[in-house]
C-alpha cells in the first residue's frame, strides 16, 4: 500500500523506482494480494504502463495476467483490464501518430516483439480456448477486448491460431455469434476478426459459410445501405471475398442458396452519377470483384457456366451493362465493370448474344461493342481501360463462332455500310494507325475473330482494302505483309516491335490450320525471302522476338502446306531453310518466343494485365498456339522427304483404319437398334403375360365365387329337405319330383358325363403333350426363357383345376339324383293339406334347375377359356422348340414343376377327404349316400347273378 500511497499522495522522498521495478512490484501485488480490489488496482496500473513499458510488462506480467483470466472470472472489470493489457503488449498497431522520420528498424523491432509475445501466449493452446470461452460473456468490457486480442493474435501468428481454433469445440461458432451482437462496435470488430480467421484456410472458410455467414453478411450489407454504405460494407465484402475466392465448395453453396440474385440491387445506379464518394467507389469495386470471383476463368467450367446462367436469369448482367453504358461513372469503376461483364459473358452463348444486342444511349444508337472498340483504338483513353475493352472483346468471341462470323462479316464488301461505323472498320483503322498500341490491340482482336474458325479464316481472305486513290485495292492479308516488308513509310511505322509482333501474331493465327490461307500467303513472291532474311540476320535483343515469330510463321507455312504451289512445296521450303538459315539456327530462333520473359506472364491467365504499354507483347490464346505448334514445326523441319512419304502413308493407313472403325460403328449402331427392338418385344410380351396372369386371377376369383354360391344353395336345400322330411315324411319329395323332371335331370347328368369324358380326354392329350415337351427338352437342352415354362405349368394346373371342378359338379348332381330316386321308391300319395308345401318345394327345385343351367353356361365359358389356354400352350410349345440354350436350368424347373404336381395331388387328396367328410355328415343326417366302392360291389353282384341265371338257362 505504500506504493499506492506514493502514487496518490504525491512524490515520496528518496530515489524514485524505475519502470521495471514498478512493474515488478505490481506483478507481486497481483500474485500475492488476497483482496480483489488490490488485484484490480494492480492490473489497472499495469494496463496504464503497458504501452510505455511494453517489453517489461510483456516479459514480467503475462503469466500473471493469464492467471487472472483463469481465476477471477466472476469480476468483469479485472477481466477487462487484463485483456486490454495483453492486447497492448501483443498488438503491433500504434494508435499514436508517428513521425515520418521514425526509424523503420524500430517499427520492425516492435513487430518482432509482438510476434514474440504471441508465440509465448499460444504455446499453451488452452489460452486460445480460454479467450473463446470469454467471448461468451455478454459484458461489453470483457467481450470487446477479447475480440481485439484474438484479432491481434491472428494478425501476428495466423496459421497457428487458426489451427487451434479449428480443433477447438464450437470455436468457429462462437466467433460467428459476434455478427449477431446488437452492439455495432463488437459486430464490426467481429468482422475484422473473421477476416483474419478466414485468410488462406479453406476448412475454416467452409465452416464459416455453413454457419449461415452469407445470409448474415448480405443482411448487414443491405442494412448499411449497400454500395452507399460505410466501412462496415467494405469489411463485409472483404470477408465474402475471403470465403469465395478459390473455394469451389463455398461458391457452389453461394449459388445454390440463391445469393447471386441478392447481388442485383447493389448495381442499381441512378441517372445522376456525379459526386461519387471514395467509400462508394471502394464498395462498388469490391462488389464487382465478388461477381468476378463467381465466374472467374480459373473456376471449373461447369460451375462458371451455371453462375453465368443465373446472372443472366436474375438480371444481373443487364444491370452491369446499364452501368457500362451510363454516363458519369468513375473511370476505375467503368474499367472494372468492363472486366466483370467480360467474364460473365465468356464462353456463354446466351450471355454473348445478349451483349451483342446491347446498344449505347446515343443518337443514333450504336452497338455497345462498337462504342467499346472506339475506346480501344483511341490513344487518348487510359491504358487500363483499353486493356479492359480488349479483354471484353476477346471474351465476347471466346467459343462464339456466331459472333466471329458477325465481326468478319462487317469487313466483307457485300455488308459494308458507308453511313455507319462498324466493328470491322474500327479494327482495320486501328490495325493501320500510327499508334503502335492500337496496332497491337486491333491485331489481337482480329486474331480472336479467327480463333479455331476455319470458315472465317477463309472468308477474311476476301477482304479488300483501298490503299490510295488511283491504285487497285489489295487484300487484307497482302496489306499486313506489306506493312512488314515494303514501303518507306510503312517500314517506318512497322519498325516498332509492338506493331510487328501484333501483325505476326495475327498472320500466324490466320494461316494456322488453313492450307488455303497458306497458299495465299506464299503466292506473294516477296514474303518468303523477307522471312528468311529476318531469321538469318543477327539483330539485337529487341529484334529476337520478331525473329522467333518470323520462324514460327515460316514453320506454319511448311506444316500446313498442301504443295499446291510448285515453287513453295514443303520440301523446297525445308531446303531453303537448310541453305539460307540452317536447321539448328532455325530451331534456335523459334525457341526465342517461349524463352521471352513476357511469354510466361501472358500464359498464366486470359486477362491482358500489363504494367506498362511497352510490355504488351503476347496474347494468352497465342501462347497456347505457340505451345501447340513449336514441337510439330521442329519435327517437320527435321524430317526428310522419305519420312514425309512414310508419314503420308501412315495417314492413309489411319484414314483406312478410320473407315473400318466407322463401318464397325455403323454395324454396332444397327445391332444396338436390333437389340432395342428385341427389348421392346420382350417388354410387350411381358406386359401381355402380366395381362394374362391378371385374367387368370380374375377367372379363379369368379370360380371361387361360384363355388361359394353353390355351396350356400346346397346347404339351404339340404336344410329345407330336412325340415320337410321331419314334418311330412319322405313322401313329400315324390310329388315334388315329376317323372318329366327326373328324366330331364338324367339327361343333364348324361351331358355332364359326356363333357367330363371329353375334358378328361383333352386333359390326357395335354399331359401327353407336356411329357413330349419335357422329353424333347431333356434331349435338346432347355430354354433360357424361364417365364414361359412357369406359364406352361400354370396353365396345366388351371386345366386340372377346371376338370376337378367339373367332376365335383358331376358328383353333386349324382347325389341329387340318388336322393330323388330314393325318395320316389318310398313315397306315398300326399293329401290335399300338403299341397302348399309341395308347391314351395317345386319352386325351389325349379330354382335349382335354373342354377344348374347357369352352371352349364359357366362350364361353357370355362371350356372357351380352356381353348384360349390351349392356344397359349401351343405358342409356349413353339417358343420352347425355338429357344434351346440352358439345359440345366430347364431340368431344375421341370423338377420344380413335378413338385408342384405333387402339391396338386396333395390338394386333390385333401379335396377327397373333404368330400368324404361331407358324405359322412349326410349319412349322419339320415340321407342314403352310396360310396363308389359300394356301387362297384353292387354292380359286380348284379353281374354275377345274371351270369348264374344264364348258366341255369
CORKAJO-V498688 format. One line per field, one symbol per residue. phi: phi as a letter, one per 30 degrees, with the letter a starting at -180 (. if undefined). A space follows every 10 residues. Layout:
phi=???
This chain:
phi=.ddddddddk dddjdddddd dddddddddd dcdcdddddd ddddddddcd ddcddddddc cddddddddd ccddcddddd dddddddddc dcdcdddcdd dddddddddd dddddddded dcecdddddd dddddddded dcdddddddd ddddddbddd dddddddddh dddddddddc dddddddddd dddddddcdi bdddeddddd cidddddddd ddddjhdddc dddddddddd dddcdhbddd dddddddidd dddeddcdcd dccdiddddd dddddddddd ddddbddddd eddddddddd ddddiddddd ddddcdcide dddddddddd eeddcdicdd ddddddcdcd dcbddbeddd ddddddccdd dddddddddd ddddddcdhb dddddddddd cdddcdcdcb ccdddddddd dcdddddded dddddddddc dhbddddddd dddcccdadi cddcdddddd ddddbbiddd dddddddddd dddddddddd ddibeddddd dddddcdded dddddddccd dddddddddd dddddddddc dcidcddbde dddddddddd cjdddddddd dddddddddd ddddbdddbb dbddddbccd ddddddddcd dddedddddd dddddddddd dddddddddd dddddddddd dddddddddd dddddddddd dddddddddd ddeddddddd dddddddddd ddddddccjd ddddddcddd dddddddddd dddddddddd dddddddddd dddddddddc jdddcddddd dddddddddd dddddddddd dddddddddd dddddcdbdc dddcdddddd dddddddddd dddddddddd eddddddddd dddddddddd dddbbcdddd eddddddddd dddddddddd dddddddddd dddddjddbc dddddddddd dddddddddd ddd
